[in-house]
Amino acid sequence: MGKVEQKLKDLGITLPVPGAPVANYVACVISGNQLIVSGQLPLGPDGKLADQHKGKLGHSVSNEVGLEAARLCAINVLAQVKVALGDLDRIVRCVRLGGFINAAPTFTTVPAIMNGASDLMVSVLGEAGRHARSTIGVAVLPFDAAVEVEALFEIA
C-alpha cells in the first residue's frame, strides 16, 4: 500500500469504484505530466446521489451539508485518479480544483463550501494538496447535485 492510500485508510476513507461518464466524455485525460479529472458529483459509496446532496445552497441545502458534498466530490476525484494511474503515489501535486456550487441567487459564501474539497486534498496529500482554485455559483448542476468538483494534477 502506497503512502497516499495509507493516508486515506488512516482518515477512514475508502475510495469507491467510480461510475462511467454519463455523456460523451471521459473521466480523465493524461497529457504529458498532467492528469485532468472531469467534474465529479457527491456520489456516495453506493454510487448514488443522496437526496441530502441535491438542491441549492442558500435554499434547501445547508452549508454543513454543502461542505460534506464537496468532500465527497473530492473523494470521487481521487477515485478517478486511482483508476487512471493505478497508484496514487504518482501524484506530484494537486495543481488546481474547480468548484461549481448549485446556489440560490443570494448565496454569497460559495468559496466556503468548496473548502470541503480543498481541505480533503490537503488532509490526504499534505503540502502537495495545496492548490489554486476557482469556485463559482451556478443555477443548476447535473441531477440537481449541490456541488461538482473538477481537478488538475501534476503526475510522475
PyMOL commands that set and color helices and strands:
alter all, ss='L'
color gray80, all
select helices_A, chain A and resi 3-10+51-53+63-85+88-90+110-129+142-144
alter helices_A, ss='H'
color red, helices_A
select strands_A, chain A and resi 28-31+34-40+91-102+132-138+147-155
alter strands_A, ss='S'
color yellow, strands_A
deselect
rebuild
show_as cartoon
